[in-house]
Amino acid sequence: MDNELPVSFDDEDRARLERLRVLLTDGAASLDRDGALDHGRGLLELADRLVEDLDDAGLLYGSIVEHSTTLENELTETNDKITQLIEKMKRYLSDQLYRRIVGGQAEGTEGSHQRQHLSVFFSDIVGFTNITDTIEPETLSHILNRYLNEMARICGRWGGAIDKFIGDAVMVYFGDDDGLDPRQAARACVRMALEMLQSLGPLRKEWEEAGTSFPLQIRIGINSGFCTAGNFGSDERMDYTLIGGNVNVASRLEGQAPPGGILVSAATYRLVEDIVEAEPRGKIKVKGVAQPIETFEIIGHREEDRTETEALFTPEDEGFTLREIRVGEATSDVERRMYRENLEAALAALAKPRAAAKTKVAKKKASKKKASKKKASKKKAATKKTSKKTSKKSSRRR
């Protein structure tokens, strides 16, 4: 910012004022006519005061500019700090909750909650307590964070809100976004769960390399229904979370799910039955819920829905990409089914170029055969024509 006063009194102006002063002092006798001298001295005093005022104004203006620059720098520094804090805060909040807080939609007061139809997801690692006893804490922290990071990435891809990480357990919910109906929420939740199971193969390799003898397996439970979402806690600290019977059902379903399996309630299954294949697994009793909960185990995608998840097999213009597939004793039936589907798609893609090549070779052979026949026909016609000419010549000689 420019520190110079917009209205200035420069050296030339000061020199002219000094000449006027000398003129009024040294030539006083000749100028003292009809009070002209007094009038000139008054102008001189006024000019002196104007110079002083301009000097003071210049100092004040410079001080204001300097202060404004300092304030601007401080504001820039403060904004940078706020931006850094916001970026750090995002790591502790779901995207949905973060947008609400930053957008001024979330209230930080007790009692600010609402009833919503949500699909609630719980998962945990099978035998995690035993795993913690087999490897060092530092190594455990690394591989656990690697696992949770992959789960969070998949969750974000499907638009889920991570409510919390509880050690190795993950709680996610769908349906808190405006415009997402219960059917869409349940479908996104189940597709996310299937993709999470599909992603475990490469992660198992890392766990094996870390030295644990327990394979990486997870179990998943999903339930859909009305829950209470909002702020719960004390005056000093609150947590935005879910409570209600349907949350408890989802947690209980996760505990009842087989290793590597996805157990859902009938309420969820009715919303996704056209996109997944499932088998009934009977009813379970949940504390606090009057009626037994009918359950279904998700076996895999229906054929028309397989392309919805982030597949291991990805077709491309000049071929395809097949991501790493690892199969072992810990690989669940659901995972094996998805792996098989991806491998079948890859084999089908491999067969297509071969069939195309065979067709191309056959066409080339047919074209050569046709050209050969045409050439032979022309040769035959030329021979016949030559024979006729020879015959005519012989007749004329006779």
C-alpha positions in Angstrom: 0.0 0.0 0.0 1.3 3.6 -0.9 2.4 5.5 2.2 2.5 8.9 0.5 -0.2 11.5 1.3 -2.6 12.0 -1.6 -2.3 15.9 -1.1 1.4 16.7 -0.7 3.5 19.9 -0.1 6.8 19.2 -1.9 10.2 21.0 -1.9 9.3 23.3 -4.8 6.2 24.5 -2.9 8.3 25.1 0.2 10.8 27.1 -1.9 8.1 29.4 -3.3 6.7 29.9 0.2 10.2 30.9 1.4 10.6 33.4 -1.4 7.3 34.9 -0.4 8.5 35.2 3.1 11.7 37.0 2.0 9.7 39.3 -0.2 7.4 40.2 2.5 10.2 40.8 5.0 12.9 42.5 2.9 10.5 44.4 0.6 8.2 45.5 3.4 8.6 49.3 2.7 7.7 49.0 -1.0 4.8 46.7 -0.4 3.2 48.7 2.5 0.5 50.2 0.5 -3.2 50.2 1.5 -2.6 47.4 4.0 -1.1 45.1 1.4 1.7 44.2 3.7 -0.6 43.1 6.5 -2.6 41.1 4.0 0.5 39.4 2.7 1.7 38.5 6.2 -1.7 37.0 7.0 -1.4 34.9 3.9 2.1 33.8 5.0 0.8 32.8 8.5 -2.0 30.8 6.8 0.5 29.1 4.5 2.7 28.2 7.5 -0.2 26.7 9.3 -1.2 24.8 6.1 2.3 23.4 5.9 2.2 22.2 9.5 -1.2 20.7 9.0 0.0 18.9 5.9 3.0 17.5 7.7 0.8 16.3 10.5 -1.7 14.8 8.0 1.2 13.1 6.3 2.4 11.5 9.5 -1.1 10.5 10.4 -1.7 9.0 6.9 1.5 7.1 7.0 0.7 5.7 10.5 -2.8 4.6 9.3 -1.3 2.9 6.2 1.3 1.1 8.3 -1.4 0.1 10.8 -3.7 -1.2 8.0 -0.8 -3.2 6.5 -0.2 -4.8 9.9 -3.9 -5.6 10.4 -4.0 -7.1 6.9 -1.0 -9.3 7.6 -2.5 -10.3 10.9 -5.8 -11.2 9.2 -4.0 -13.2 6.6 -2.1 -15.1 9.3 -5.3 -15.7 11.2 -7.2 -16.9 8.1 -4.3 -19.4 7.4 -4.5 -20.7 11.0 -8.3 -21.1 10.7 -7.9 -22.9 7.4 -5.4 -25.3 9.0 -7.7 -25.9 12.0 -10.6 -26.6 9.7 -8.5 -29.1 7.7 -7.6 -30.8 10.9 -11.2 -30.7 12.1 -12.3 -32.5 8.9 -10.3 -35.5 9.9 -12.4 -35.9 13.1 -15.8 -35.4 11.4 -17.9 -37.0 8.7 -18.3 -35.0 5.5 -22.0 -34.5 6.2 -21.4 -33.2 9.8 -18.5 -31.1 8.6 -20.7 -29.4 6.0 -23.4 -28.8 8.5 -21.0 -27.2 11.0 -19.3 -25.0 8.4 -22.6 -24.1 6.8 -24.1 -23.0 10.1 -26.8 -25.7 10.0 -25.6 -27.7 13.0 -26.6 -26.5 16.5 -24.2 -27.1 19.3 -26.9 -27.2 22.0 -28.5 -29.9 24.0 -31.7 -31.2 22.6 -31.0 -30.4 18.9 -31.8 -33.8 17.4 -34.3 -35.3 14.9 -35.8 -38.6 13.9 -34.6 -39.9 10.6 -34.9 -43.1 8.5 -31.3 -44.4 8.2 -29.4 -47.5 7.3 -26.9 -48.2 10.0 -23.8 -50.3 9.4 -21.5 -52.0 12.0 -18.4 -54.0 11.3 -15.5 -55.3 13.3 -12.4 -57.6 12.9 -12.9 -61.2 13.8 -10.6 -62.2 16.7 -9.0 -58.8 17.0 -8.2 -59.3 20.7 -6.1 -62.4 19.8 -4.4 -60.4 17.1 -3.3 -57.7 19.5 -1.4 -60.3 21.5 0.6 -61.6 18.5 2.3 -58.4 17.2 3.9 -55.3 18.6 1.7 -52.2 19.3 3.5 -50.0 16.8 3.0 -52.6 14.0 -0.6 -53.2 15.1 -1.3 -49.4 14.9 0.1 -49.3 11.4 -1.8 -52.2 9.9 -5.0 -51.2 11.8 -4.8 -47.7 10.4 -4.1 -49.1 7.0 -7.3 -51.2 7.2 -9.4 -48.3 8.6 -8.1 -46.0 5.9 -9.3 -48.4 3.2 -12.7 -48.8 4.9 -13.0 -45.0 5.1 -12.1 -44.6 1.5 -14.8 -47.0 0.4 -17.3 -45.4 2.8 -16.6 -42.0 1.3 -17.0 -43.4 -2.3 -20.5 -44.5 -1.4 -21.4 -41.3 0.5 -21.6 -42.9 4.0 -21.1 -40.9 7.2 -18.6 -42.5 9.6 -20.2 -42.1 13.0 -17.1 -43.4 14.9 -14.2 -45.8 15.0 -14.3 -48.0 18.2 -11.0 -49.7 18.2 -11.2 -52.1 15.2 -15.0 -51.5 14.9 -16.6 -49.1 12.4 -20.0 -47.5 12.6 -21.4 -45.9 9.5 -24.9 -44.6 8.6 -26.6 -43.6 5.4 -29.7 -41.3 4.8 -28.6 -38.2 6.6 -28.1 -36.3 3.3 -31.0 -34.2 2.0 -32.7 -35.9 -0.9 -31.5 -39.4 -0.2 -34.5 -41.7 0.3 -34.5 -44.9 2.5 -34.2 -47.1 -0.6 -31.2 -45.3 -2.0 -29.6 -45.2 1.5 -30.0 -49.0 2.0 -28.7 -49.9 -1.4 -25.6 -47.7 -1.0 -24.9 -49.2 2.4 -25.1 -52.8 1.1 -23.0 -52.1 -1.9 -20.4 -50.4 0.3 -20.4 -53.5 2.5 -19.8 -55.9 -0.4 -17.0 -53.7 -1.7 -15.4 -53.7 1.7 -15.3 -57.5 1.8 -13.9 -57.5 -1.8 -11.0 -55.2 -0.7 -9.7 -57.5 2.0 -7.5 -59.7 -0.2 -4.5 -57.2 -0.6 -4.9 -56.1 3.1 -4.5 -59.7 4.3 -1.1 -59.9 2.6 0.0 -56.9 4.7 -1.3 -58.5 7.9 0.6 -61.7 7.1 3.8 -59.7 6.4 3.3 -58.0 9.7 3.8 -61.3 11.5 0.3 -62.2 12.7 -0.9 -65.7 12.5 -4.6 -64.7 12.6 -6.0 -63.9 9.1 -7.9 -60.7 8.5 -11.7 -61.3 8.5 -14.5 -59.0 9.3 -18.2 -59.4 10.1 -20.9 -56.9 9.1 -24.4 -56.1 10.3 -26.9 -53.7 8.7 -30.3 -52.5 9.8 -32.7 -49.8 8.4 -35.3 -47.8 10.3 -36.0 -44.7 12.2 -33.2 -43.5 14.5 -32.7 -40.4 16.6 -29.7 -38.3 15.3 -28.4 -35.3 17.1 -26.2 -33.9 19.9 -25.7 -36.0 23.0 -23.3 -35.3 25.9 -22.5 -32.7 28.5 -22.5 -28.9 28.5 -18.8 -28.9 27.9 -18.5 -31.6 25.3 -21.1 -33.1 22.9 -21.1 -35.8 20.3 -23.2 -36.0 17.2 -24.4 -39.6 17.0 -27.3 -42.0 16.7 -29.4 -43.6 19.3 -32.4 -45.9 19.3 -33.6 -49.5 19.0 -32.7 -49.7 15.3 -29.1 -48.8 16.1 -29.0 -51.6 18.7 -30.4 -54.1 16.1 -27.6 -53.2 13.6 -25.0 -53.7 16.3 -26.5 -57.1 17.3 -26.7 -58.2 13.7 -22.9 -57.5 13.4 -22.3 -59.7 16.4 -24.4 -62.5 14.9 -22.9 -62.4 11.4 -20.5 -65.2 10.3 -16.9 -64.3 9.7 -16.6 -62.8 6.3 -20.4 -62.4 6.1 -23.0 -59.6 5.9 -26.1 -60.1 8.0 -29.1 -57.7 7.4 -32.5 -57.3 8.9 -35.7 -57.9 6.9 -36.2 -54.1 6.9 -33.0 -53.7 5.0 -33.5 -56.7 2.8 -36.8 -55.5 1.5 -35.1 -52.3 0.2 -32.3 -54.2 -1.6 -33.7 -57.5 -2.6 -33.7 -56.7 -6.3 -30.0 -56.0 -6.4 -28.5 -58.7 -4.1 -28.9 -62.4 -3.6 -29.4 -63.5 0.0 -30.4 -66.5 2.1 -32.7 -66.4 5.2 -30.9 -67.0 8.5 -33.8 -67.1 10.9 -34.8 -64.7 13.6 -32.8 -63.2 16.5 -34.0 -61.6 19.7 -32.6 -58.2 20.5 -32.9 -56.7 24.0 -35.2 -53.7 24.0 -37.0 -54.8 20.8 -40.4 -56.4 21.3 -40.5 -58.6 18.3 -37.8 -61.0 17.0 -35.8 -59.7 14.0 -35.9 -61.7 10.8 -32.4 -61.9 9.3 -30.8 -62.5 5.9 -27.2 -63.1 4.9 -26.1 -61.3 1.7 -24.5 -63.7 -0.7 -23.5 -61.3 -3.4 -24.7 -59.0 -6.2 -27.4 -59.9 -8.7 -25.8 -60.1 -12.1 -27.3 -56.8 -13.3 -25.9 -55.0 -10.3 -22.3 -56.3 -10.4 -20.9 -53.3 -12.2 -22.1 -50.9 -9.4 -19.2 -51.7 -7.0 -15.5 -50.9 -7.6 -14.8 -54.2 -9.4 -11.5 -56.1 -9.5 -12.0 -56.4 -13.2 -12.1 -53.2 -15.2 -12.6 -53.4 -19.0 -10.6 -50.9 -21.1 -10.3 -49.9 -24.8 -7.5 -52.3 -25.6 -8.0 -55.0 -23.0 -8.7 -54.9 -19.3 -7.2 -54.5 -15.8 -7.5 -57.2 -13.2 -6.6 -56.1 -9.6 -4.8 -58.5 -7.2 -6.9 -61.4 -5.9 -5.7 -63.4 -2.9 -7.6 -66.5 -1.8 -6.9 -68.4 1.4 -8.5 -70.2 4.3 -9.8 -66.8 5.6 -11.6 -66.0 2.3 -15.3 -66.1 2.9 -17.9 -67.6 0.6 -19.1 -64.1 -0.3 -15.6 -63.0 -1.3 -15.0 -66.2 -3.3 -18.2 -65.6 -5.2 -17.2 -62.0 -6.1 -13.7 -63.1 -7.1 -15.2 -65.8 -9.3 -17.5 -63.3 -11.0 -14.5 -61.0 -11.7 -12.4 -63.9 -13.0 -15.3 -65.0 -15.3 -15.5 -61.5 -16.7 -11.8 -61.5 -17.3 -11.9 -64.9 -19.1 -14.8 -63.7 -21.2 -12.8 -60.6 -22.2 -9.8 -62.8 -23.1 -12.0 -65.0 -25.3 -13.3 -62.0 -27.3 -10.0 -61.0 -28.9 -9.3 -64.6 -29.8 -12.7 -65.1 -31.4 -12.2 -61.8 -33.3 -8.8 -62.9 -34.5 -10.2 -66.2 -35.7 -12.9 -64.4 -37.6 -10.3 -62.1 -39.1 -8.1 -65.0 -40.3 -11.2 -66.7 -41.8 -12.2 -63.6 -43.7 -8.6 -63.2 -45.0 -8.5 -66.9 -46.2 -11.9 -66.5 -47.9 -10.7 -63.3 -49.6 -7.5 -65.0 -50.8 -9.5 -68.0 -52.1 -11.9 -65.7 -53.9 -9.0 -63.7 -55.5 -7.3 -67.0 -56.5 -10.6 -68.2 -58.2 -11.0 -64.9 -60.0 -7.4 -65.1 -61.2 -7.8 -68.6 -62.4 -11.0 -67.7 -64.2 -9.3 -64.8 -66.0 -6.4 -67.1 -67.0 -8.8 -69.7 -68.3 -10.7 -67.0 -70.3 -7.4 -65.7 -71.7 -6.3 -69.2 -72.8 -9.7 -69.9 -74.4 -9.5 -66.6 -76.3 -6.0 -67.4 -77.6 -7.1 -70.8 -78.7 -10.0 -69.3 -80.7 -7.6 -66.9 -82.4 -5.3 -69.7 -83.4 -8.2 -71.7 -84.8 -9.4 -68.8 -87.0 -5.9 -68.3 -88.4 -5.6 -71.9 -89.4 -9.0 -71.8 -91.2 -7.9 -68.8 -93.3 -4.7 -70.5 -94.4 -6.7 -73.4 -95.7 
